Amino acid sequence: MAEGQERRGQARNVLGEPLAECCTSPMTGFYRTGCCETGPEDIGAHVICAQVTEEFLLFSAARGNDLVTPAPELGFPGLKPGDRWCVTAARWQEALDAGVAPPVVLAATHERALEFVSLEDLKRLALDLV
């Protein structure tokens, strides 16, 4: 575990509950643990568990972050619509403002996301609210 990284079970989600897993196929998270855990090294705050859409992937690529093209040397398979991925809070908010924010999994979205985005906005696009 990297210095400063939270231990699974200690991290909380935006609902104040233990942080759930986002995705292990492909393996996501700043620390590649499958969770949107964060720490001091995670300057971009990769804390929102999003189910990416084609619109979001195109939007992200247009802003210089190509999440589609595989980078095998980095262990990155490339994403396709429907994959879950820990995205940066700032990029998600930017996508929301542009009308292309992907849906989110609140249980797997780190509470630090609330420093950047509102819980109301996250709830509007939540996949896991009944």
C-alpha positions in Angstrom: 0.0 0.0 0.0 1.4 3.4 -0.9 2.2 5.8 1.9 -0.9 7.9 2.7 -3.2 5.5 0.9 -6.3 4.6 2.9 -6.9 1.0 3.9 -10.0 -0.5 2.4 -12.7 -0.4 5.0 -11.5 3.0 6.4 -12.5 5.0 3.3 -16.0 6.4 3.2 -18.3 7.0 0.3 -20.4 10.1 -0.4 -23.2 8.6 1.7 -21.0 8.2 4.8 -20.8 4.4 4.4 -17.7 2.2 3.8 -16.4 2.7 0.3 -17.5 -0.1 -2.0 -15.5 -1.6 -4.9 -15.9 0.3 -8.2 -14.5 -2.2 -10.7 -11.8 -4.8 -11.1 -12.2 -5.6 -14.8 -10.7 -3.3 -15.9 -8.8 -2.7 -12.6 -9.5 0.9 -11.7 -8.6 3.4 -9.0 -5.6 5.6 -8.6 -3.9 2.8 -6.7 -5.4 0.1 -9.0 -7.2 -1.6 -6.2 -10.6 -1.6 -7.8 -11.8 1.1 -5.4 -11.8 4.9 -5.8 -9.4 5.3 -2.9 -7.3 8.4 -2.7 -4.3 9.8 -1.0 -1.7 12.6 -1.2 -0.2 11.2 -4.4 -3.6 11.4 -6.1 -3.4 15.1 -7.2 -6.3 14.6 -9.6 -8.7 13.1 -7.0 -9.8 10.0 -9.0 -12.7 9.6 -6.6 -15.9 9.3 -8.6 -17.0 5.8 -9.7 -18.5 6.4 -13.1 -20.0 4.1 -15.7 -18.5 5.7 -18.7 -20.5 6.5 -21.8 -19.4 7.1 -25.4 -20.2 10.8 -24.9 -18.0 11.0 -21.8 -15.2 9.2 -23.5 -15.2 11.5 -26.5 -15.5 14.5 -24.2 -12.5 13.3 -22.1 -10.4 12.6 -25.2 -11.2 16.1 -26.5 -9.7 17.5 -23.3 -6.5 15.5 -23.7 -7.3 12.4 -21.6 -7.8 9.5 -24.0 -9.4 6.7 -22.0 -10.2 4.5 -25.0 -6.8 3.7 -26.5 -5.1 0.7 -24.7 -1.7 1.3 -23.1 -0.5 -2.3 -22.4 2.8 -1.0 -21.1 0.8 0.6 -18.3 -1.5 -2.3 -17.8 -4.4 -0.2 -19.3 -6.8 -2.0 -21.6 -8.7 1.0 -22.8 -12.3 1.7 -21.8 -15.5 1.1 -23.7 -19.0 2.4 -22.9 -20.4 0.6 -19.9 -17.1 0.1 -18.1 -16.8 1.5 -14.6 -13.8 3.7 -13.9 -12.6 6.0 -11.1 -12.7 9.4 -12.8 -11.4 12.7 -11.5 -13.9 14.8 -9.7 -13.0 17.9 -11.7 -13.4 16.1 -15.0 -16.8 14.7 -13.9 -18.0 18.2 -12.9 -16.7 19.6 -16.2 -18.6 16.9 -18.1 -21.7 17.7 -16.0 -21.5 21.3 -17.0 -21.2 20.3 -20.6 -24.2 17.9 -20.3 -22.2 14.7 -20.8 -21.5 13.5 -17.3 -21.6 9.7 -17.0 -23.8 8.0 -14.4 -22.2 7.2 -11.0 -22.2 4.5 -8.3 -22.6 6.4 -5.0 -21.6 3.5 -2.9 -18.2 3.4 -4.7 -17.7 7.2 -4.9 -15.2 8.5 -2.3 -16.5 11.2 0.1 -13.7 13.5 -1.1 -15.8 14.0 -4.3 -17.9 16.3 -2.2 -15.1 18.8 -2.1 -15.6 19.3 -5.9 -19.2 18.3 -6.7 -22.5 18.4 -5.0 -24.2 15.3 -3.6 -27.4 16.5 -5.3 -25.7 16.4 -8.7 -24.3 12.9 -8.0 -27.6 11.6 -6.8 -29.3 12.9 -10.1 -27.0 10.5 -12.0 -26.8 7.7 -9.5 -27.1 4.1 -10.7 -27.6 2.8 -7.2 -30.4 4.8 -5.8 -33.7 2.9 -5.5 
